[in-house]
Amino acid sequence: MRCDLGGKVSLVTGAARGIGQAIADRLAANGSRVVYTDVDGDGAERAAGLTPGARALRLDVADAEQVDAVVRRVVEDCGRLDVLVNNAGVNTLAHRVTIDEFPREEWDRILAVDLTGVYLVSRAVGRVMRAQGSGRIINIASIAGLVPLRLQCAYIAAKAGVVNLTRAMALELGPHGILVNGIAPGSTLSEGTKRLFYAEGGLFHASVQRMLDHVPLGRPATTDEIAVAALFLADPENSYMNGHVLTVDGGWTAGYTREF
Ligand SMILES: NC(=O)c1ccc[n+]([C@@H]2O[C@H](COP(=O)([O-])OP(=O)(O)OC[C@H]3O[C@@H](n4cnc5c(N)ncnc54)[C@H](O)[C@@H]3O)[C@@H](O)[C@H]2O)c1
């Protein structure tokens, strides 16, 4: 898929690797000037280094001061900001336990990045886009925010928050020419899921086949298959979608895969 993002400036959070990097790469390949941001500043540099004209900035989305400073700097340097992709996200690894055992610190850590981070970056960028009278905000949620999974209560709650925040932002910012939509990916082959799920010996490898049995396509998404959906939401020709969360999950949440 191709679209014309010439003259546009995009900022992607969590762009050092995985889905964020694939989205940033796609936006850049379609003409946007892209700022790759990540709490892993070296990783962001590495990822941006592969894309001519791109730049990289260290950004922890949970740090309000840093968020405001980075957004200010991008606008000073690039003059505008047209596309924001709120992609940075974390989940629990060590605490796959029921809510009665789920540690408070882990809850706070995940909510701070996955939900408060979306609020903080959208708040800062929303001011810029409102002054411009245009913009696109794309929030990366998860199917876990639509249909809960067990043993990851903080991630589930944060991603459900992102889904509804997307709709609320669409209501508030739409009148100012800013379209806000989301993507709910299913299982996607990023470095993390490759290591944890898909590699032999990965922490959750034993449950992979059981999970894929629920996916009609029988495989995870590639990061680029999620990036294509993001490009569609950023495409200037796609100008009437607002407040929608696109499910990109190979049919996982379309219904039951078995006969009854
Ligand atoms: N991979 C999947 O199966 C899957 C499925 C559904 C949703 N998602 C969502 O997609 C997004 C990207 O997932 P991924 O699999 O590519 O993850 P990943 O772990 O491969 O990459 C996430 C990136 O976010 C960065 N990051 C972490 N905390 C940050 C912070 N505080 N500030 C800025 N950057 C931070 C990391 O350094 C990393 O580069 C996440 O929001 C995730 O919840 C992923």
The ligand as an SDF file (V2000), in Angstrom:
LIG
                    3D

 44 48  0  0  0  0  0  0  0  0999 V2000
    3.5910   -7.8480   19.6920 N   0  0  0  0  0  0  0  0  0  0  0  0
    2.3340   -8.1570   19.9440 C   0  0  0  0  0  0  0  0  0  0  0  0
    1.9410   -9.3340   19.8870 O   0  0  0  0  0  0  0  0  0  0  0  0
    1.3350   -7.0750   20.2900 C   0  0  0  0  0  0  0  0  0  0  0  0
   -0.0110   -7.3940   20.2950 C   0  0  0  0  0  0  0  0  0  0  0  0
   -0.9380   -6.4100   20.6090 C   0  0  0  0  0  0  0  0  0  0  0  0
   -0.5190   -5.1360   20.9170 C   0  0  0  0  0  0  0  0  0  0  0  0
    0.8150   -4.8380   20.9240 N   0  0  0  0  0  0  0  0  0  0  0  0
    1.1910   -3.4680   21.2680 C   0  0  0  0  0  0  0  0  0  0  0  0
    1.9790   -2.9210   20.2430 O   0  0  0  0  0  0  0  0  0  0  0  0
    2.9300   -2.0070   20.7840 C   0  0  0  0  0  0  0  0  0  0  0  0
    4.3310   -2.3980   20.3470 C   0  0  0  0  0  0  0  0  0  0  0  0
    4.5610   -3.7360   20.7300 O   0  0  0  0  0  0  0  0  0  0  0  0
    5.8690   -4.5580   20.3040 P   0  0  0  0  0  0  0  0  0  0  0  0
    5.5090   -5.9730   20.3460 O   0  0  0  0  0  0  0  0  0  0  0  0
    6.4720   -3.9840   19.0760 O   0  0  0  0  0  0  0  0  0  0  0  0
    6.7930   -4.2520   21.5710 O   0  0  0  0  0  0  0  0  0  0  0  0
    8.3740   -4.2910   21.7570 P   0  0  0  0  0  0  0  0  0  0  0  0
    8.5970   -4.6390   23.1750 O   0  0  0  0  0  0  0  0  0  0  0  0
    9.0440   -5.0850   20.6850 O   0  0  0  0  0  0  0  0  0  0  0  0
    8.7340   -2.7330   21.5420 O   0  0  0  0  0  0  0  0  0  0  0  0
    8.2310   -1.7740   22.4060 C   0  0  0  0  0  0  0  0  0  0  0  0
    9.1160   -0.5570   22.3430 C   0  0  0  0  0  0  0  0  0  0  0  0
    8.5960    0.3850   23.2910 O   0  0  0  0  0  0  0  0  0  0  0  0
    9.6920    0.9150   24.0120 C   0  0  0  0  0  0  0  0  0  0  0  0
    9.2630    1.4000   25.3160 N   0  0  0  0  0  0  0  0  0  0  0  0
    8.9980    0.6870   26.4370 C   0  0  0  0  0  0  0  0  0  0  0  0
    8.6940    1.5180   27.4490 N   0  0  0  0  0  0  0  0  0  0  0  0
    8.7520    2.7730   26.9560 C   0  0  0  0  0  0  0  0  0  0  0  0
    8.5550    4.0580   27.5060 C   0  0  0  0  0  0  0  0  0  0  0  0
    8.2740    4.2230   28.8170 N   0  0  0  0  0  0  0  0  0  0  0  0
    8.6730    5.1410   26.7020 N   0  0  0  0  0  0  0  0  0  0  0  0
    9.0070    4.9880   25.4010 C   0  0  0  0  0  0  0  0  0  0  0  0
    9.2490    3.8150   24.8240 N   0  0  0  0  0  0  0  0  0  0  0  0
    9.1140    2.7060   25.6000 C   0  0  0  0  0  0  0  0  0  0  0  0
   10.6990   -0.2200   24.1200 C   0  0  0  0  0  0  0  0  0  0  0  0
   12.0070    0.2660   24.3930 O   0  0  0  0  0  0  0  0  0  0  0  0
   10.5610   -0.8600   22.7470 C   0  0  0  0  0  0  0  0  0  0  0  0
   11.4590   -0.3050   21.8150 O   0  0  0  0  0  0  0  0  0  0  0  0
    2.7320   -2.0440   22.2980 C   0  0  0  0  0  0  0  0  0  0  0  0
    1.8770   -0.9950   22.6910 O   0  0  0  0  0  0  0  0  0  0  0  0
    2.0590   -3.3860   22.5040 C   0  0  0  0  0  0  0  0  0  0  0  0
    1.2850   -3.4310   23.6850 O   0  0  0  0  0  0  0  0  0  0  0  0
    1.7560   -5.7930   20.6200 C   0  0  0  0  0  0  0  0  0  0  0  0
  1  2  1  0
  2  3  2  0
  2  4  1  0
  4  5  1  0
  4 44  2  0
  5  6  2  0
  6  7  1  0
  7  8  2  0
  8  9  1  0
  8 44  1  0
  9 10  1  0
  9 42  1  0
 10 11  1  0
 11 12  1  0
 11 40  1  0
 12 13  1  0
 13 14  1  0
 14 15  2  0
 14 16  1  0
 14 17  1  0
 17 18  1  0
 18 19  2  0
 18 20  1  0
 18 21  1  0
 21 22  1  0
 22 23  1  0
 23 24  1  0
 23 38  1  0
 24 25  1  0
 25 26  1  0
 25 36  1  0
 26 27  1  0
 26 35  1  0
 27 28  2  0
 28 29  1  0
 29 30  1  0
 29 35  2  0
 30 31  1  0
 30 32  2  0
 32 33  1  0
 33 34  2  0
 34 35  1  0
 36 37  1  0
 36 38  1  0
 38 39  1  0
 40 41  1  0
 40 42  1  0
 42 43  1  0
M  CHG  2   8   1  16  -1
M  END
$$$$
